[in-house]
Amino acid sequence: MKRLESSEGEVHRVYVDGRVVFSGNEDEALDIITDLSIQYYETGSPDPSTITLERIPDNGKIESIPNWEENY
């Protein structure tokens, strides 16, 4: 999987249905997305279309990545 260029101070947030379920570093955010994928496979929830990954670089400019798989 291709990684976004990241720096030490940036934050990644994972949203489900518009609610923040995680805020932290890129590796942990991708772990959360993996966990959500497994949860969807096992239970049918959460709907993948409701999951958003947001990257906040050191400069504070928010980059929303709603279809993050298309970026890799």
PDB file of N, CA, C, O and CB in Angstrom:
ATOM      1  N   MET A   1       0.846  -1.178   0.000  1.00  0.00           N
ATOM      2  CA  MET A   1       0.000   0.000   0.000  1.00  0.00           C
ATOM      3  C   MET A   1       0.886   1.234   0.000  1.00  0.00           C
ATOM      4  O   MET A   1       1.816   1.345   0.800  1.00  0.00           O
ATOM      5  CB  MET A   1      -0.960   0.002   1.217  1.00  0.00           C
ATOM      6  N   LYS A   2       0.593   2.153  -0.897  1.00  0.00           N
ATOM      7  CA  LYS A   2       1.344   3.399  -0.994  1.00  0.00           C
ATOM      8  C   LYS A   2       1.011   4.290   0.199  1.00  0.00           C
ATOM      9  O   LYS A   2      -0.154   4.428   0.571  1.00  0.00           O
ATOM     10  CB  LYS A   2       1.033   4.129  -2.325  1.00  0.00           C
ATOM     11  N   ARG A   3       2.004   4.876   0.779  1.00  0.00           N
ATOM     12  CA  ARG A   3       1.811   5.769   1.927  1.00  0.00           C
ATOM     13  C   ARG A   3       1.771   7.214   1.467  1.00  0.00           C
ATOM     14  O   ARG A   3       2.421   7.587   0.491  1.00  0.00           O
ATOM     15  CB  ARG A   3       2.928   5.573   2.970  1.00  0.00           C
ATOM     16  N   LEU A   4       1.011   8.013   2.172  1.00  0.00           N
ATOM     17  CA  LEU A   4       1.045   9.451   1.955  1.00  0.00           C
ATOM     18  C   LEU A   4       2.361   9.968   2.497  1.00  0.00           C
ATOM     19  O   LEU A   4       2.894   9.419   3.461  1.00  0.00           O
ATOM     20  CB  LEU A   4      -0.168  10.165   2.631  1.00  0.00           C
ATOM     21  N   GLU A   5       2.895  11.026   1.884  1.00  0.00           N
ATOM     22  CA  GLU A   5       4.077  11.647   2.471  1.00  0.00           C
ATOM     23  C   GLU A   5       3.650  12.211   3.810  1.00  0.00           C
ATOM     24  O   GLU A   5       2.687  12.973   3.895  1.00  0.00           O
ATOM     25  CB  GLU A   5       4.688  12.762   1.536  1.00  0.00           C
ATOM     26  N   SER A   6       4.363  11.840   4.845  1.00  0.00           N
ATOM     27  CA  SER A   6       3.950  12.323   6.160  1.00  0.00           C
ATOM     28  C   SER A   6       5.154  12.834   6.932  1.00  0.00           C
ATOM     29  O   SER A   6       6.304  12.505   6.643  1.00  0.00           O
ATOM     30  CB  SER A   6       3.240  11.212   6.952  1.00  0.00           C
ATOM     31  N   SER A   7       4.842  13.640   7.910  1.00  0.00           N
ATOM     32  CA  SER A   7       5.881  14.140   8.795  1.00  0.00           C
ATOM     33  C   SER A   7       5.472  13.853  10.222  1.00  0.00           C
ATOM     34  O   SER A   7       4.329  13.490  10.503  1.00  0.00           O
ATOM     35  CB  SER A   7       6.129  15.653   8.580  1.00  0.00           C
ATOM     36  N   GLU A   8       6.408  14.020  11.096  1.00  0.00           N
ATOM     37  CA  GLU A   8       6.205  13.670  12.495  1.00  0.00           C
ATOM     38  C   GLU A   8       5.013  14.362  13.149  1.00  0.00           C
ATOM     39  O   GLU A   8       4.323  13.752  13.966  1.00  0.00           O
ATOM     40  CB  GLU A   8       7.432  13.991  13.263  1.00  0.00           C
ATOM     41  N   GLY A   9       4.757  15.631  12.802  1.00  0.00           N
ATOM     42  CA  GLY A   9       3.741  16.386  13.509  1.00  0.00           C
ATOM     43  C   GLY A   9       2.341  16.320  12.936  1.00  0.00           C
ATOM     44  O   GLY A   9       1.420  16.917  13.493  1.00  0.00           O
ATOM     45  N   GLU A  10       2.156  15.596  11.816  1.00  0.00           N
ATOM     46  CA  GLU A  10       0.814  15.589  11.245  1.00  0.00           C
ATOM     47  C   GLU A  10      -0.088  14.581  11.957  1.00  0.00           C
ATOM     48  O   GLU A  10       0.370  13.633  12.596  1.00  0.00           O
ATOM     49  CB  GLU A  10       0.878  15.273   9.752  1.00  0.00           C
ATOM     50  N   VAL A  11      -1.387  14.830  11.815  1.00  0.00           N
ATOM     51  CA  VAL A  11      -2.394  14.020  12.484  1.00  0.00           C
ATOM     52  C   VAL A  11      -3.301  13.401  11.424  1.00  0.00           C
ATOM     53  O   VAL A  11      -3.612  14.033  10.415  1.00  0.00           O
ATOM     54  CB  VAL A  11      -3.218  14.871  13.502  1.00  0.00           C
ATOM     55  N   HIS A  12      -3.718  12.167  11.661  1.00  0.00           N
ATOM     56  CA  HIS A  12      -4.679  11.490  10.794  1.00  0.00           C
ATOM     57  C   HIS A  12      -5.918  11.190  11.630  1.00  0.00           C
ATOM     58  O   HIS A  12      -5.824  10.694  12.753  1.00  0.00           O
ATOM     59  CB  HIS A  12      -4.073  10.174  10.171  1.00  0.00           C
ATOM     60  N   ARG A  13      -7.087  11.502  11.057  1.00  0.00           N
ATOM     61  CA  ARG A  13      -8.348  11.231  11.747  1.00  0.00           C
ATOM     62  C   ARG A  13      -9.170  10.281  10.902  1.00  0.00           C
ATOM     63  O   ARG A  13      -9.203  10.378   9.675  1.00  0.00           O
ATOM     64  CB  ARG A  13      -9.135  12.542  12.026  1.00  0.00           C
ATOM     65  N   VAL A  14      -9.843   9.350  11.590  1.00  0.00           N
ATOM     66  CA  VAL A  14     -10.768   8.443  10.935  1.00  0.00           C
ATOM     67  C   VAL A  14     -12.164   8.795  11.440  1.00  0.00           C
ATOM     68  O   VAL A  14     -12.409   8.865  12.644  1.00  0.00           O
ATOM     69  CB  VAL A  14     -10.405   6.933  11.218  1.00  0.00           C
ATOM     70  N   TYR A  15     -13.071   9.013  10.492  1.00  0.00           N
ATOM     71  CA  TYR A  15     -14.466   9.330  10.804  1.00  0.00           C
ATOM     72  C   TYR A  15     -15.355   8.181  10.348  1.00  0.00           C
ATOM     73  O   TYR A  15     -15.111   7.579   9.302  1.00  0.00           O
ATOM     74  CB  TYR A  15     -14.902  10.665  10.130  1.00  0.00           C
ATOM     75  N   VAL A  16     -16.384   7.880  11.133  1.00  0.00           N
ATOM     76  CA  VAL A  16     -17.445   6.968  10.728  1.00  0.00           C
ATOM     77  C   VAL A  16     -18.751   7.715  10.971  1.00  0.00           C
ATOM     78  O   VAL A  16     -19.025   8.162  12.085  1.00  0.00           O
ATOM     79  CB  VAL A  16     -17.389   5.588  11.521  1.00  0.00           C
ATOM     80  N   ASP A  17     -19.548   7.842   9.921  1.00  0.00           N
ATOM     81  CA  ASP A  17     -20.802   8.608  10.005  1.00  0.00           C
ATOM     82  C   ASP A  17     -20.576  10.022  10.531  1.00  0.00           C
ATOM     83  O   ASP A  17     -21.404  10.550  11.275  1.00  0.00           O
ATOM     84  CB  ASP A  17     -21.802   7.883  10.904  1.00  0.00           C
ATOM     85  N   GLY A  18     -19.454  10.639  10.145  1.00  0.00           N
ATOM     86  CA  GLY A  18     -19.168  12.006  10.553  1.00  0.00           C
ATOM     87  C   GLY A  18     -18.636  12.162  11.965  1.00  0.00           C
ATOM     88  O   GLY A  18     -18.367  13.279  12.406  1.00  0.00           O
ATOM     89  N   ARG A  19     -18.481  11.054  12.679  1.00  0.00           N
ATOM     90  CA  ARG A  19     -17.970  11.078  14.055  1.00  0.00           C
ATOM     91  C   ARG A  19     -16.504  10.645  14.067  1.00  0.00           C
ATOM     92  O   ARG A  19     -16.154   9.653  13.427  1.00  0.00           O
ATOM     93  CB  ARG A  19     -18.820  10.153  14.980  1.00  0.00           C
ATOM     94  N   VAL A  20     -15.649  11.364  14.779  1.00  0.00           N
ATOM     95  CA  VAL A  20     -14.238  10.980  14.887  1.00  0.00           C
ATOM     96  C   VAL A  20     -14.150   9.722  15.749  1.00  0.00           C
ATOM     97  O   VAL A  20     -14.581   9.714  16.902  1.00  0.00           O
ATOM     98  CB  VAL A  20     -13.370  12.145  15.497  1.00  0.00           C
ATOM     99  N   VAL A  21     -13.580   8.649  15.167  1.00  0.00           N
ATOM    100  CA  VAL A  21     -13.376   7.420  15.936  1.00  0.00           C
ATOM    101  C   VAL A  21     -11.903   7.203  16.260  1.00  0.00           C
ATOM    102  O   VAL A  21     -11.557   6.346  17.074  1.00  0.00           O
ATOM    103  CB  VAL A  21     -13.922   6.218  15.168  1.00  0.00           C
ATOM    104  N   PHE A  22     -11.031   7.993  15.613  1.00  0.00           N
ATOM    105  CA  PHE A  22      -9.598   7.900  15.894  1.00  0.00           C
ATOM    106  C   PHE A  22      -8.907   9.176  15.453  1.00  0.00           C
ATOM    107  O   PHE A  22      -9.278   9.778  14.445  1.00  0.00           O
ATOM    108  CB  PHE A  22      -8.973   6.676  15.190  1.00  0.00           C
ATOM    109  N   SER A  23      -7.905   9.581  16.210  1.00  0.00           N
ATOM    110  CA  SER A  23      -7.042  10.694  15.849  1.00  0.00           C
ATOM    111  C   SER A  23      -5.630  10.353  16.319  1.00  0.00           C
ATOM    112  O   SER A  23      -5.407  10.130  17.509  1.00  0.00           O
ATOM    113  CB  SER A  23      -7.548  12.043  16.477  1.00  0.00           C
ATOM    114  N   GLY A  24      -4.677  10.312  15.386  1.00  0.00           N
ATOM    115  CA  GLY A  24      -3.313   9.958  15.757  1.00  0.00           C
ATOM    116  C   GLY A  24      -2.437   9.842  14.521  1.00  0.00           C
ATOM    117  O   GLY A  24      -2.649  10.541  13.529  1.00  0.00           O
ATOM    118  N   ASN A  25      -1.443   8.947  14.587  1.00  0.00           N
ATOM    119  CA  ASN A  25      -0.497   8.837  13.475  1.00  0.00           C
ATOM    120  C   ASN A  25      -1.038   7.966  12.338  1.00  0.00           C
ATOM    121  O   ASN A  25      -2.041   7.270  12.497  1.00  0.00           O
ATOM    122  CB  ASN A  25       0.825   8.269  13.972  1.00  0.00           C
ATOM    123  N   GLU A  26      -0.366   8.016  11.204  1.00  0.00           N
ATOM    124  CA  GLU A  26      -0.833   7.335   9.994  1.00  0.00           C
ATOM    125  C   GLU A  26      -0.936   5.824  10.172  1.00  0.00           C
ATOM    126  O   GLU A  26      -1.942   5.227   9.788  1.00  0.00           O
ATOM    127  CB  GLU A  26       0.092   7.643   8.841  1.00  0.00           C
ATOM    128  N   ASP A  27       0.083   5.201  10.745  1.00  0.00           N
ATOM    129  CA  ASP A  27       0.055   3.746  10.909  1.00  0.00           C
ATOM    130  C   ASP A  27      -1.137   3.293  11.747  1.00  0.00           C
ATOM    131  O   ASP A  27      -1.819   2.329  11.399  1.00  0.00           O
ATOM    132  CB  ASP A  27       1.351   3.265  11.553  1.00  0.00           C
ATOM    133  N   GLU A  28      -1.382   3.992  12.846  1.00  0.00           N
ATOM    134  CA  GLU A  28      -2.507   3.623  13.692  1.00  0.00           C
ATOM    135  C   GLU A  28      -3.837   3.886  12.994  1.00  0.00           C
ATOM    136  O   GLU A  28      -4.783   3.117  13.163  1.00  0.00           O
ATOM    137  CB  GLU A  28      -2.447   4.384  15.008  1.00  0.00           C
ATOM    138  N   ALA A  29      -3.922   4.969  12.208  1.00  0.00           N
ATOM    139  CA  ALA A  29      -5.152   5.273  11.463  1.00  0.00           C
ATOM    140  C   ALA A  29      -5.440   4.159  10.457  1.00  0.00           C
ATOM    141  O   ALA A  29      -6.588   3.738  10.307  1.00  0.00           O
ATOM    142  CB  ALA A  29      -5.033   6.643  10.735  1.00  0.00           C
ATOM    143  N   LEU A  30      -4.404   3.682   9.770  1.00  0.00           N
ATOM    144  CA  LEU A  30      -4.593   2.599   8.811  1.00  0.00           C
ATOM    145  C   LEU A  30      -4.957   1.300   9.517  1.00  0.00           C
ATOM    146  O   LEU A  30      -5.707   0.492   8.969  1.00  0.00           O
ATOM    147  CB  LEU A  30      -3.333   2.405   7.971  1.00  0.00           C
ATOM    148  N   ASP A  31      -4.437   1.083  10.727  1.00  0.00           N
ATOM    149  CA  ASP A  31      -4.839  -0.081  11.532  1.00  0.00           C
ATOM    150  C   ASP A  31      -6.332  -0.008  11.866  1.00  0.00           C
ATOM    151  O   ASP A  31      -7.035  -1.017  11.808  1.00  0.00           O
ATOM    152  CB  ASP A  31      -3.999  -0.160  12.838  1.00  0.00           C
ATOM    153  N   ILE A  32      -6.809   1.182  12.212  1.00  0.00           N
ATOM    154  CA  ILE A  32      -8.230   1.375  12.527  1.00  0.00           C
ATOM    155  C   ILE A  32      -9.074   1.078  11.295  1.00  0.00           C
ATOM    156  O   ILE A  32     -10.115   0.431  11.402  1.00  0.00           O
ATOM    157  CB  ILE A  32      -8.497   2.821  13.032  1.00  0.00           C
ATOM    158  N   ILE A  33      -8.641   1.539  10.133  1.00  0.00           N
ATOM    159  CA  ILE A  33      -9.381   1.272   8.895  1.00  0.00           C
ATOM    160  C   ILE A  33      -9.418  -0.227   8.612  1.00  0.00           C
ATOM    161  O   ILE A  33     -10.441  -0.755   8.176  1.00  0.00           O
ATOM    162  CB  ILE A  33      -8.743   2.027   7.704  1.00  0.00           C
ATOM    163  N   THR A  34      -8.312  -0.905   8.859  1.00  0.00           N
ATOM    164  CA  THR A  34      -8.283  -2.364   8.695  1.00  0.00           C
ATOM    165  C   THR A  34      -9.269  -3.022   9.641  1.00  0.00           C
ATOM    166  O   THR A  34     -10.023  -3.908   9.239  1.00  0.00           O
ATOM    167  CB  THR A  34      -6.866  -2.916   8.939  1.00  0.00           C
ATOM    168  N   ASP A  35      -9.269  -2.594  10.899  1.00  0.00           N
ATOM    169  CA  ASP A  35     -10.215  -3.137  11.878  1.00  0.00           C
ATOM    170  C   ASP A  35     -11.657  -2.903  11.452  1.00  0.00           C
ATOM    171  O   ASP A  35     -12.502  -3.785  11.606  1.00  0.00           O
ATOM    172  CB  ASP A  35      -9.975  -2.516  13.250  1.00  0.00           C
ATOM    173  N   LEU A  36     -11.946  -1.713  10.915  1.00  0.00           N
ATOM    174  CA  LEU A  36     -13.299  -1.406  10.445  1.00  0.00           C
ATOM    175  C   LEU A  36     -13.671  -2.294   9.255  1.00  0.00           C
ATOM    176  O   LEU A  36     -14.826  -2.697   9.117  1.00  0.00           O
ATOM    177  CB  LEU A  36     -13.410   0.085  10.053  1.00  0.00           C
ATOM    178  N   SER A  37     -12.699  -2.597   8.402  1.00  0.00           N
ATOM    179  CA  SER A  37     -12.942  -3.489   7.270  1.00  0.00           C
ATOM    180  C   SER A  37     -13.320  -4.886   7.742  1.00  0.00           C
ATOM    181  O   SER A  37     -14.256  -5.497   7.227  1.00  0.00           O
ATOM    182  CB  SER A  37     -11.708  -3.556   6.369  1.00  0.00           C
ATOM    183  N   ILE A  38     -12.587  -5.378   8.719  1.00  0.00           N
ATOM    184  CA  ILE A  38     -12.882  -6.701   9.292  1.00  0.00           C
ATOM    185  C   ILE A  38     -14.259  -6.691   9.953  1.00  0.00           C
ATOM    186  O   ILE A  38     -15.042  -7.627   9.794  1.00  0.00           O
ATOM    187  CB  ILE A  38     -11.791  -7.113  10.324  1.00  0.00           C
ATOM    188  N   GLN A  39     -14.541  -5.628  10.692  1.00  0.00           N
ATOM    189  CA  GLN A  39     -15.841  -5.502  11.349  1.00  0.00           C
ATOM    190  C   GLN A  39     -16.967  -5.515  10.308  1.00  0.00           C
ATOM    191  O   GLN A  39     -17.995  -6.159  10.520  1.00  0.00           O
ATOM    192  CB  GLN A  39     -15.899  -4.205  12.193  1.00  0.00           C
ATOM    193  N   TYR A  40     -16.782  -4.812   9.193  1.00  0.00           N
ATOM    194  CA  TYR A  40     -17.788  -4.789   8.138  1.00  0.00           C
ATOM    195  C   TYR A  40     -17.979  -6.188   7.560  1.00  0.00           C
ATOM    196  O   TYR A  40     -19.112  -6.612   7.330  1.00  0.00           O
ATOM    197  CB  TYR A  40     -17.387  -3.799   7.028  1.00  0.00           C
ATOM    198  N   TYR A  41     -16.893  -6.900   7.326  1.00  0.00           N
ATOM    199  CA  TYR A  41     -16.962  -8.248   6.774  1.00  0.00           C
ATOM    200  C   TYR A  41     -17.727  -9.179   7.716  1.00  0.00           C
ATOM    201  O   TYR A  41     -18.522 -10.009   7.273  1.00  0.00           O
ATOM    202  CB  TYR A  41     -15.549  -8.795   6.515  1.00  0.00           C
ATOM    203  N   GLU A  42     -17.478  -9.032   9.020  1.00  0.00           N
ATOM    204  CA  GLU A  42     -18.094  -9.920  10.007  1.00  0.00           C
ATOM    205  C   GLU A  42     -19.525  -9.540  10.368  1.00  0.00           C
ATOM    206  O   GLU A  42     -20.340 -10.417  10.653  1.00  0.00           O
ATOM    207  CB  GLU A  42     -17.266  -9.936  11.250  1.00  0.00           C
ATOM    208  N   THR A  43     -19.848  -8.230  10.360  1.00  0.00           N
ATOM    209  CA  THR A  43     -21.150  -7.798  10.875  1.00  0.00           C
ATOM    210  C   THR A  43     -22.000  -7.016   9.868  1.00  0.00           C
ATOM    211  O   THR A  43     -23.196  -6.821  10.084  1.00  0.00           O
ATOM    212  CB  THR A  43     -20.943  -6.956  12.091  1.00  0.00           C
ATOM    213  N   GLY A  44     -21.384  -6.570   8.772  1.00  0.00           N
ATOM    214  CA  GLY A  44     -22.106  -5.748   7.809  1.00  0.00           C
ATOM    215  C   GLY A  44     -22.146  -4.274   8.167  1.00  0.00           C
ATOM    216  O   GLY A  44     -22.822  -3.486   7.505  1.00  0.00           O
ATOM    217  N   SER A  45     -21.430  -3.903   9.205  1.00  0.00           N
ATOM    218  CA  SER A  45     -21.403  -2.517   9.669  1.00  0.00           C
ATOM    219  C   SER A  45     -19.989  -2.185  10.140  1.00  0.00           C
ATOM    220  O   SER A  45     -19.325  -3.072  10.677  1.00  0.00           O
ATOM    221  CB  SER A  45     -22.442  -2.284  10.815  1.00  0.00           C
ATOM    222  N   PRO A  46     -19.507  -0.999   9.976  1.00  0.00           N
ATOM    223  CA  PRO A  46     -20.104   0.182   9.382  1.00  0.00           C
ATOM    224  C   PRO A  46     -20.036   0.140   7.864  1.00  0.00           C
ATOM    225  O   PRO A  46     -19.165  -0.505   7.280  1.00  0.00           O
ATOM    226  CB  PRO A  46     -19.420   1.428   9.897  1.00  0.00           C
ATOM    227  N   ASP A  47     -20.964   0.834   7.245  1.00  0.00           N
ATOM    228  CA  ASP A  47     -21.003   0.954   5.796  1.00  0.00           C
ATOM    229  C   ASP A  47     -19.721   1.662   5.348  1.00  0.00           C
ATOM    230  O   ASP A  47     -19.438   2.769   5.807  1.00  0.00           O
ATOM    231  CB  ASP A  47     -22.284   1.732   5.321  1.00  0.00           C
ATOM    232  N   PRO A  48     -18.940   1.035   4.455  1.00  0.00           N
ATOM    233  CA  PRO A  48     -17.674   1.646   4.017  1.00  0.00           C
ATOM    234  C   PRO A  48     -17.825   3.059   3.447  1.00  0.00           C
ATOM    235  O   PRO A  48     -16.895   3.862   3.532  1.00  0.00           O
ATOM    236  CB  PRO A  48     -17.029   0.771   2.982  1.00  0.00           C
ATOM    237  N   SER A  49     -18.982   3.365   2.868  1.00  0.00           N
ATOM    238  CA  SER A  49     -19.163   4.698   2.297  1.00  0.00           C
ATOM    239  C   SER A  49     -19.266   5.782   3.360  1.00  0.00           C
ATOM    240  O   SER A  49     -19.241   6.969   3.035  1.00  0.00           O
ATOM    241  CB  SER A  49     -20.397   4.723   1.432  1.00  0.00           C
ATOM    242  N   THR A  50     -19.382   5.390   4.626  1.00  0.00           N
ATOM    243  CA  THR A  50     -19.473   6.364   5.720  1.00  0.00           C
ATOM    244  C   THR A  50     -18.135   6.607   6.397  1.00  0.00           C
ATOM    245  O   THR A  50     -18.050   7.374   7.356  1.00  0.00           O
ATOM    246  CB  THR A  50     -20.479   5.897   6.747  1.00  0.00           C
ATOM    247  N   ILE A  51     -17.075   5.947   5.895  1.00  0.00           N
ATOM    248  CA  ILE A  51     -15.753   6.058   6.511  1.00  0.00           C
ATOM    249  C   ILE A  51     -14.920   7.082   5.736  1.00  0.00           C
ATOM    250  O   ILE A  51     -14.833   7.032   4.509  1.00  0.00           O
ATOM    251  CB  ILE A  51     -15.034   4.673   6.545  1.00  0.00           C
ATOM    252  N   THR A  52     -14.315   8.007   6.474  1.00  0.00           N
ATOM    253  CA  THR A  52     -13.461   9.032   5.875  1.00  0.00           C
ATOM    254  C   THR A  52     -12.143   9.096   6.626  1.00  0.00           C
ATOM    255  O   THR A  52     -12.111   9.037   7.855  1.00  0.00           O
ATOM    256  CB  THR A  52     -14.159  10.412   5.884  1.00  0.00           C
ATOM    257  N   LEU A  53     -11.054   9.219   5.872  1.00  0.00           N
ATOM    258  CA  LEU A  53      -9.730   9.427   6.445  1.00  0.00           C
ATOM    259  C   LEU A  53      -9.339  10.863   6.156  1.00  0.00           C
ATOM    260  O   LEU A  53      -9.430  11.328   5.020  1.00  0.00           O
ATOM    261  CB  LEU A  53      -8.676   8.415   5.867  1.00  0.00           C
ATOM    262  N   GLU A  54      -8.905  11.555   7.187  1.00  0.00           N
ATOM    263  CA  GLU A  54      -8.532  12.966   7.049  1.00  0.00           C
ATOM    264  C   GLU A  54      -7.088  13.127   7.512  1.00  0.00           C
ATOM    265  O   GLU A  54      -6.691  12.609   8.556  1.00  0.00           O
ATOM    266  CB  GLU A  54      -9.495  13.899   7.871  1.00  0.00           C
ATOM    267  N   ARG A  55      -6.326  13.846   6.725  1.00  0.00           N
ATOM    268  CA  ARG A  55      -4.926  14.098   7.062  1.00  0.00           C
ATOM    269  C   ARG A  55      -4.758  15.578   7.354  1.00  0.00           C
ATOM    270  O   ARG A  55      -5.179  16.423   6.564  1.00  0.00           O
ATOM    271  CB  ARG A  55      -3.974  13.645   5.913  1.00  0.00           C
ATOM    272  N   ILE A  56      -4.142  15.895   8.489  1.00  0.00           N
ATOM    273  CA  ILE A  56      -3.876  17.280   8.859  1.00  0.00           C
ATOM    274  C   ILE A  56      -2.361  17.436   8.959  1.00  0.00           C
ATOM    275  O   ILE A  56      -1.764  17.071   9.972  1.00  0.00           O
ATOM    276  CB  ILE A  56      -4.592  17.670  10.212  1.00  0.00           C
ATOM    277  N   PRO A  57      -1.733  17.981   7.908  1.00  0.00           N
ATOM    278  CA  PRO A  57      -0.285  18.167   7.921  1.00  0.00           C
ATOM    279  C   PRO A  57       0.146  19.215   8.956  1.00  0.00           C
ATOM    280  O   PRO A  57      -0.681  19.876   9.585  1.00  0.00           O
ATOM    281  CB  PRO A  57       0.200  18.577   6.533  1.00  0.00           C
ATOM    282  N   ASP A  58       1.443  19.337   9.106  1.00  0.00           N
ATOM    283  CA  ASP A  58       2.011  20.317  10.043  1.00  0.00           C
ATOM    284  C   ASP A  58       1.495  21.723   9.793  1.00  0.00           C
ATOM    285  O   ASP A  58       1.374  22.514  10.728  1.00  0.00           O
ATOM    286  CB  ASP A  58       3.523  20.312   9.952  1.00  0.00           C
ATOM    287  N   ASN A  59       1.183  22.049   8.514  1.00  0.00           N
ATOM    288  CA  ASN A  59       0.737  23.404   8.200  1.00  0.00           C
ATOM    289  C   ASN A  59      -0.717  23.647   8.602  1.00  0.00           C
ATOM    290  O   ASN A  59      -1.212  24.769   8.498  1.00  0.00           O
ATOM    291  CB  ASN A  59       0.909  23.673   6.719  1.00  0.00           C
ATOM    292  N   GLY A  60      -1.404  22.595   9.063  1.00  0.00           N
ATOM    293  CA  GLY A  60      -2.773  22.742   9.547  1.00  0.00           C
ATOM    294  C   GLY A  60      -3.840  22.697   8.481  1.00  0.00           C
ATOM    295  O   GLY A  60      -5.026  22.765   8.802  1.00  0.00           O
ATOM    296  N   LYS A  61      -3.451  22.583   7.197  1.00  0.00           N
ATOM    297  CA  LYS A  61      -4.433  22.528   6.110  1.00  0.00           C
ATOM    298  C   LYS A  61      -5.007  21.110   6.040  1.00  0.00           C
ATOM    299  O   LYS A  61      -4.277  20.158   5.767  1.00  0.00           O
ATOM    300  CB  LYS A  61      -3.783  22.940   4.736  1.00  0.00           C
ATOM    301  N   ILE A  62      -6.300  20.971   6.284  1.00  0.00           N
ATOM    302  CA  ILE A  62      -6.955  19.658   6.331  1.00  0.00           C
ATOM    303  C   ILE A  62      -7.117  19.101   4.920  1.00  0.00           C
ATOM    304  O   ILE A  62      -7.563  19.801   4.011  1.00  0.00           O
ATOM    305  CB  ILE A  62      -8.334  19.757   7.031  1.00  0.00           C
ATOM    306  N   GLU A  63      -6.748  17.827   4.750  1.00  0.00           N
ATOM    307  CA  GLU A  63      -6.915  17.119   3.491  1.00  0.00           C
ATOM    308  C   GLU A  63      -7.815  15.922   3.757  1.00  0.00           C
ATOM    309  O   GLU A  63      -7.401  14.961   4.405  1.00  0.00           O
ATOM    310  CB  GLU A  63      -5.535  16.678   2.887  1.00  0.00           C
ATOM    311  N   SER A  64      -9.034  15.977   3.262  1.00  0.00           N
ATOM    312  CA  SER A  64      -9.974  14.882   3.435  1.00  0.00           C
ATOM    313  C   SER A  64      -9.778  13.877   2.319  1.00  0.00           C
ATOM    314  O   SER A  64      -9.659  14.254   1.153  1.00  0.00           O
ATOM    315  CB  SER A  64     -11.426  15.395   3.461  1.00  0.00           C
ATOM    316  N   ILE A  65      -9.745  12.615   2.663  1.00  0.00           N
ATOM    317  CA  ILE A  65      -9.510  11.552   1.701  1.00  0.00           C
ATOM    318  C   ILE A  65     -10.672  10.569   1.808  1.00  0.00           C
ATOM    319  O   ILE A  65     -10.506   9.490   2.377  1.00  0.00           O
ATOM    320  CB  ILE A  65      -8.131  10.842   1.951  1.00  0.00           C
ATOM    321  N   PRO A  66     -11.864  10.921   1.267  1.00  0.00           N
ATOM    322  CA  PRO A  66     -13.020  10.064   1.439  1.00  0.00           C
ATOM    323  C   PRO A  66     -12.900   8.714   0.737  1.00  0.00           C
ATOM    324  O   PRO A  66     -13.390   7.712   1.258  1.00  0.00           O
ATOM    325  CB  PRO A  66     -14.227  10.768   0.948  1.00  0.00           C
ATOM    326  N   ASN A  67     -12.271   8.664  -0.414  1.00  0.00           N
ATOM    327  CA  ASN A  67     -12.077   7.417  -1.122  1.00  0.00           C
ATOM    328  C   ASN A  67     -10.596   7.081  -1.110  1.00  0.00           C
ATOM    329  O   ASN A  67      -9.947   7.032  -2.154  1.00  0.00           O
ATOM    330  CB  ASN A  67     -12.619   7.504  -2.567  1.00  0.00           C
ATOM    331  N   TRP A  68     -10.078   6.852   0.074  1.00  0.00           N
ATOM    332  CA  TRP A  68      -8.631   6.716   0.247  1.00  0.00           C
ATOM    333  C   TRP A  68      -8.050   5.566  -0.550  1.00  0.00           C
ATOM    334  O   TRP A  68      -6.880   5.634  -0.928  1.00  0.00           O
ATOM    335  CB  TRP A  68      -8.303   6.531   1.699  1.00  0.00           C
ATOM    336  N   GLU A  69      -8.815   4.498  -0.829  1.00  0.00           N
ATOM    337  CA  GLU A  69      -8.281   3.385  -1.602  1.00  0.00           C
ATOM    338  C   GLU A  69      -7.892   3.852  -3.010  1.00  0.00           C
ATOM    339  O   GLU A  69      -6.924   3.349  -3.580  1.00  0.00           O
ATOM    340  CB  GLU A  69      -9.311   2.238  -1.677  1.00  0.00           C
ATOM    341  N   GLU A  70      -8.633   4.800  -3.569  1.00  0.00           N
ATOM    342  CA  GLU A  70      -8.334   5.287  -4.918  1.00  0.00           C
ATOM    343  C   GLU A  70      -7.007   6.029  -4.971  1.00  0.00           C
ATOM    344  O   GLU A  70      -6.447   6.213  -6.052  1.00  0.00           O
ATOM    345  CB  GLU A  70      -9.450   6.196  -5.408  1.00  0.00           C
ATOM    346  N   ASN A  71      -6.495   6.459  -3.820  1.00  0.00           N
ATOM    347  CA  ASN A  71      -5.240   7.204  -3.767  1.00  0.00           C
ATOM    348  C   ASN A  71      -4.025   6.299  -3.648  1.00  0.00           C
ATOM    349  O   ASN A  71      -2.894   6.784  -3.613  1.00  0.00           O
ATOM    350  CB  ASN A  71      -5.265   8.166  -2.611  1.00  0.00           C
ATOM    351  N   TYR A  72      -4.246   4.984  -3.586  1.00  0.00           N
ATOM    352  CA  TYR A  72      -3.131   4.055  -3.391  1.00  0.00           C
ATOM    353  C   TYR A  72      -2.964   3.132  -4.562  1.00  0.00           C
ATOM    354  O   TYR A  72      -2.070   2.286  -4.559  1.00  0.00           O
ATOM    355  CB  TYR A  72      -3.325   3.246  -2.138  1.00  0.00           C
TER     356      TYR A  72
END
